[in-house]
Amino acid sequence: MSERPTYSIIAPVYNEVGNLPRFYREVVAALDSVGDSWELLIVNDGSSDGSYELMTDLAHKDNRVRVISFARNFGHQIAVTAGVDYACGRAIVLIDADLQDPPAVIPRLIAKWKEGYDVVYAVRAARRGESLLKRISAKLFYRLIHRITDINIPVDTGDFRLMDERVARVLRQMREHHRFIRGMTSWVGFKQTGVNYVREQRTWGETKYPLRKMIAFALDAVTSFSFFPLQIMIYTSLTLAALSLLVGLVISALRLALGEEFFGGQATTIVLLLLLSSFQLFFLFIIGQYVARSYDEARDRPLYVVASTIGLPAAQAANRRIAVDAKPKSEANWQTTDSDSEDARHAGT
């Protein structure tokens, strides 16, 4: 039976062949400086640019590198989920392989974990190389999510974070298909804190979150953790009803005072009907988003399909997460307890 690593680093990859060599070097430098055992779980999310061949080569050269390859592209949040499912470290770090989140920050996250925090999220103090529109929209998005959800999701944070195995254990039981990982880790609770860092400019490749995907991601975030869009519908409908009543009374009074010829025709009626119809269609869209997500959950399909794995120890591969149970099999294999995690935290072993 292989020794269980202290840290599992999870890196979802989709067409990052130009970043992988440097990313691997920086992860090795950061984790070796800590001095504890670790594994790097690279999740190949259907790459088609040679990334898979490169990560395979890394796994063959370094037995701390493991590769999980999807049968097709399932998306970033699902790839992160697969990494958490397979990870067996006492602490798990989520980080993208595009080097915008520097691996050199990982030791700072680990230091906070050793102080006793269960979730340590990286807070973007600055964002280099991004347009003004991107920075403004990101700030507005994080603050909107913070205001309308019923959980405390820290602003200016992405998925770059460390979580204790206790948090990962709960996260593995949350199998919803439209996932918002940063919200899910906040929902779990436990003791959480943040570490400030500067998000770097992408030096190779292009963003995997264009405007279309960002809008879809925002919808997932809102519908996963808030009923605010549904609640606002009743307030809007009441406001429109009151406004319609007021306008009707005003028009009736003016017709009585000035004569019908001053307010004849159907223009006012047509404008009001168009306005109301637009609101109705918008509200139907909002309801449809919740219904579609309920339909996805009812189908209960697997979150992802793994085509192959490379470098995983036999016990870890055999005990991969397929269904939800009270205690993940990979953790049962090592017979870990919360006290074991605390000992590892403070002893650094």
C-alpha distance (Angstrom), angle and dihedral (degrees) to the residues before:
residue distance angle dihedral
M1 . . .
S2 3.79 . .
E3 3.79 121.3 .
R4 3.76 114.6 -97.1
P5 3.84 112.8 -114.3
T6 3.78 120.4 -125.5
Y7 3.82 93.9 -137.3
S8 3.79 133.2 34.9
I9 3.81 114.7 -163.0
I10 3.81 111.7 -159.4
A11 3.80 118.8 -159.6
P12 3.83 120.3 176.7
V13 3.81 110.6 -153.7
Y14 3.78 130.8 -163.1
N15 3.82 115.1 167.6
E16 3.81 98.4 -28.4
V17 3.80 99.8 137.1
G18 3.81 91.9 136.0
N19 3.82 93.5 53.1
L20 3.81 102.5 39.9
P21 3.85 100.2 82.2
R22 3.81 93.6 51.4
F23 3.80 91.8 40.3
Y24 3.81 90.7 54.3
R25 3.82 92.0 48.6
E26 3.79 92.7 50.0
V27 3.81 93.0 47.1
V28 3.81 90.9 50.9
A29 3.82 91.5 49.0
A30 3.81 93.0 47.8
L31 3.82 96.8 46.2
D32 3.79 96.7 40.3
S33 3.82 88.0 55.1
V34 3.81 89.0 59.8
G35 3.80 92.1 55.7
D36 3.81 99.4 -141.9
S37 3.81 128.1 112.3
W38 3.80 117.5 -90.5
E39 3.79 145.9 170.5
L40 3.80 130.8 -148.2
L41 3.81 113.3 -141.9
I42 3.81 110.0 -164.2
V43 3.81 112.7 -168.1
N44 3.80 111.6 -156.0
D45 3.80 104.4 -148.7
G46 3.81 97.2 -163.8
S47 3.82 97.7 -62.8
S48 3.80 116.8 -174.4
D49 3.82 102.8 -178.2
G50 3.81 102.0 77.6
S51 3.82 95.9 -82.9
Y52 3.80 91.5 121.9
E53 3.80 93.2 54.8
L54 3.79 90.6 48.7
M55 3.80 95.3 48.9
T56 3.82 89.0 46.7
D57 3.78 89.3 55.3
L58 3.81 90.7 49.7
A59 3.82 90.7 51.4
H60 3.81 91.4 51.7
K61 3.81 92.1 50.1
D62 3.82 97.7 42.6
N63 3.81 120.0 36.8
R64 3.81 90.1 -157.8
V65 3.82 89.4 69.1
R66 3.80 117.1 85.2
V67 3.82 125.8 -176.1
I68 3.80 126.6 -150.7
S69 3.80 111.0 -172.1
F70 3.80 122.7 -163.4
A71 3.79 123.0 -142.1
R72 3.82 87.8 -125.8
N73 3.78 141.0 -12.8
F74 3.82 109.1 -59.8
G75 3.80 99.2 167.0
H76 3.78 138.7 -98.5
Q77 3.81 99.0 -79.3
I78 3.80 92.3 49.0
A79 3.81 90.5 48.9
V80 3.80 89.6 53.2
T81 3.81 88.7 49.5
A82 3.81 91.8 53.0
G83 3.79 90.1 51.4
V84 3.80 91.0 52.6
D85 3.81 90.0 47.8
Y86 3.82 92.2 54.9
A87 3.81 99.0 36.4
C88 3.79 117.8 107.3
G89 3.80 101.7 178.9
R90 3.79 123.2 120.9
A91 3.79 87.1 -123.1
I92 3.81 125.9 29.0
V93 3.80 125.9 -152.3
L94 3.80 121.8 -160.6
I95 3.81 115.2 -155.3
D96 3.80 136.5 154.1
A97 3.80 120.0 -122.0
D98 3.82 95.0 -133.7
L99 3.84 91.0 89.6
Q100 3.80 93.3 -125.9
D101 3.80 84.7 115.3
P102 3.84 102.8 53.5
P103 3.82 115.4 -133.5
A104 3.81 86.7 -144.3
V105 3.83 87.2 77.5
I106 3.83 91.9 62.8
P107 3.85 95.5 84.3
R108 3.82 88.4 56.2
L109 3.81 90.1 53.5
I110 3.81 89.7 48.6
A111 3.81 91.5 50.3
K112 3.81 90.1 56.8
W113 3.82 90.4 47.1
K114 3.80 89.7 53.9
E115 3.79 88.1 52.7
G116 3.80 87.8 62.4
Y117 3.81 106.0 -91.5
D118 3.81 117.4 138.6
V119 3.81 97.4 -159.2
V120 3.79 123.3 30.6
Y121 3.80 113.0 -177.2
A122 3.79 125.3 -168.8
V123 3.82 112.9 -123.0
R124 3.80 117.0 -149.7
A125 3.80 104.2 -128.4
A126 3.82 89.9 174.1
R127 3.82 136.4 5.1
R128 3.80 115.0 -145.8
G129 3.79 124.0 -155.5
E130 3.81 96.8 12.6
S131 3.77 125.7 125.4
L132 3.78 122.5 -108.8
L133 3.81 90.0 -112.4
K134 3.81 91.1 52.7
R135 3.81 92.8 49.8
I136 3.80 93.9 46.7
S137 3.82 94.4 46.0
A138 3.82 91.0 47.8
K139 3.80 92.4 51.2
L140 3.80 91.6 47.8
F141 3.82 91.6 47.7
Y142 3.80 95.4 51.1
R143 3.79 92.8 46.0
L144 3.80 92.4 46.9
I145 3.81 91.5 51.0
H146 3.79 89.7 47.2
R147 3.82 91.4 53.2
I148 3.81 102.7 42.8
T149 3.81 101.8 39.1
D150 3.78 124.1 82.3
I151 3.80 93.6 -132.1
N152 3.79 130.8 69.4
I153 3.81 104.8 -106.0
P154 3.83 107.1 177.6
V155 3.80 114.1 -121.7
D156 3.83 121.9 -116.7
T157 3.80 93.7 21.2
G158 3.79 128.8 125.6
D159 3.78 130.8 -175.1
F160 3.81 92.4 -70.7
R161 3.80 100.6 113.9
L162 3.78 147.0 113.7
M163 3.80 122.8 -118.1
D164 3.76 131.1 -172.4
E165 3.80 118.4 -120.5
R166 3.82 88.9 -106.8
V167 3.80 89.6 62.6
A168 3.82 91.7 44.4
R169 3.79 89.7 51.9
V170 3.81 90.7 58.6
L171 3.80 92.3 41.4
R172 3.82 90.6 56.9
Q173 3.79 89.2 59.8
M174 3.82 92.6 55.3
R175 3.80 102.6 85.0
E176 3.80 103.7 167.9
H177 3.80 113.4 145.1
H178 3.81 99.5 -138.0
R179 3.77 98.5 61.5
F180 3.79 133.0 -168.7
I181 3.79 102.8 -178.4
R182 3.80 98.0 -172.6
G183 3.80 89.5 53.2
M184 3.80 92.9 45.7
T185 3.81 93.2 53.3
S186 3.81 89.3 49.5
W187 3.81 90.7 49.7
V188 3.81 91.6 54.0
G189 3.79 90.6 63.5
F190 3.81 123.1 -164.3
K191 3.79 121.5 133.7
Q192 3.81 111.9 -35.0
T193 3.79 136.9 178.6
G194 3.81 139.9 163.8
V195 3.79 138.1 -123.2
N196 3.81 120.5 -155.0
Y197 3.79 120.1 -130.9
V198 3.81 140.7 158.1
R199 3.80 115.0 -106.4
E200 3.80 108.3 -135.3
Q201 3.77 129.8 -134.5
R202 3.79 117.3 -98.1
T203 3.81 106.7 -105.8
W204 3.81 99.3 -174.1
G205 3.78 135.7 28.7
E206 3.77 128.8 1.7
T207 3.78 134.8 -73.1
K208 3.78 116.7 -83.6
Y209 3.80 90.1 -148.9
P210 3.81 109.8 69.1
L211 3.81 119.8 172.3
R212 3.81 94.0 -83.5
K213 3.80 93.1 53.9
M214 3.80 92.0 42.8
I215 3.81 90.5 56.2
A216 3.81 91.1 48.2
F217 3.81 90.0 47.7
A218 3.81 90.7 50.7
L219 3.82 90.2 51.1
D220 3.81 90.1 51.5
A221 3.80 90.0 50.5
V222 3.79 94.3 49.5
T223 3.81 97.9 42.7
S224 3.82 93.1 43.9
F225 3.79 96.3 56.0
S226 3.79 109.0 17.6
F227 3.80 141.5 53.1
F228 3.79 90.0 -169.0
P229 3.85 94.3 113.9
L230 3.80 89.5 55.7
Q231 3.79 93.0 43.8
I232 3.79 93.5 50.4
M233 3.80 90.0 56.6
I234 3.81 92.6 70.6
Y235 3.81 92.3 49.1
T236 3.79 91.2 48.9
S237 3.79 92.5 48.4
L238 3.82 91.7 49.4
T239 3.80 90.6 48.5
L240 3.81 91.7 50.3
A241 3.80 91.3 47.3
A242 3.81 91.5 52.0
L243 3.80 91.2 45.2
S244 3.81 91.6 49.7
L245 3.80 91.2 50.8
L246 3.79 91.4 48.5
V247 3.81 93.1 47.8
G248 3.81 90.6 48.5
L249 3.79 91.9 52.5
V250 3.81 92.3 47.2
I251 3.81 93.4 48.8
S252 3.81 91.3 47.3
A253 3.79 91.5 51.0
L254 3.81 93.3 47.7
R255 3.80 92.0 48.4
L256 3.78 90.6 52.2
A257 3.80 91.8 47.5
L258 3.83 101.7 39.5
G259 3.77 104.8 21.9
E260 3.80 133.4 -100.9
E261 3.81 93.9 -87.4
F262 3.82 91.7 71.7
F263 3.82 91.4 59.7
G264 3.78 103.1 29.6
G265 3.83 127.7 130.7
Q266 3.78 133.3 51.0
A267 3.82 100.9 -89.2
T268 3.80 94.4 104.2
T269 3.81 92.0 47.9
I270 3.80 93.0 48.8
V271 3.80 93.1 49.2
L272 3.80 92.1 49.6
L273 3.80 92.1 47.6
L274 3.80 91.7 50.9
L275 3.79 90.6 48.9
L276 3.79 93.3 49.8
S277 3.80 92.2 44.5
S278 3.80 91.4 53.3
F279 3.80 90.5 52.2
Q280 3.81 91.1 48.2
L281 3.80 92.6 51.4
F282 3.79 91.4 47.5
F283 3.79 91.6 50.5
L284 3.81 90.6 48.1
F285 3.81 88.1 53.8
I286 3.80 90.9 52.9
I287 3.81 92.3 48.4
G288 3.80 89.4 46.5
Q289 3.80 90.8 56.2
Y290 3.80 91.7 56.9
V291 3.82 92.6 43.0
A292 3.83 92.2 49.8
R293 3.78 91.2 51.3
S294 3.80 91.0 48.8
Y295 3.81 88.5 51.6
D296 3.80 91.2 51.8
E297 3.79 90.9 52.0
A298 3.82 92.1 47.2
R299 3.82 91.7 55.3
D300 3.80 88.3 56.9
R301 3.79 95.9 -159.4
P302 3.82 119.4 170.2
L303 3.80 113.0 -84.7
Y304 3.81 91.3 -128.6
V305 3.79 144.0 -5.0
V306 3.81 118.8 -128.7
A307 3.80 114.7 -147.4
S308 3.81 97.2 -175.2
T309 3.79 145.1 -18.4
I310 3.79 129.0 -145.5
G311 3.79 128.4 -162.3
L312 3.80 97.3 5.6
P313 3.80 115.1 139.1
A314 3.79 111.4 -113.4
A315 3.83 94.3 -111.6
Q316 3.79 92.2 48.8
A317 3.81 93.3 48.5
A318 3.80 93.9 45.3
N319 3.80 93.4 49.4
R320 3.80 96.7 48.5
R321 3.76 116.1 143.4
I322 3.82 113.5 -91.8
A323 3.80 102.8 147.0
V324 3.78 133.5 17.3
D325 3.76 118.4 -100.1
A326 3.76 134.6 162.6
K327 3.79 94.3 -96.7
P328 3.82 122.2 24.4
K329 3.79 112.4 -116.0
S330 3.79 93.5 -130.1
E331 3.79 89.2 58.8
A332 3.80 92.5 44.8
N333 3.81 87.8 53.7
W334 3.78 90.9 62.7
Q335 3.84 93.2 36.6
T336 3.80 92.2 -133.0
T337 3.77 126.1 175.8
D338 3.76 133.6 -169.5
S339 3.80 89.3 -103.2
D340 3.81 89.4 55.4
S341 3.80 88.6 55.2
E342 3.80 91.8 50.5
D343 3.80 91.1 49.9
A344 3.81 91.2 51.0
R345 3.77 90.6 47.6
H346 3.75 96.6 55.6
A347 3.78 98.0 33.1
G348 3.81 93.7 47.1
T349 3.81 93.3 -135.9
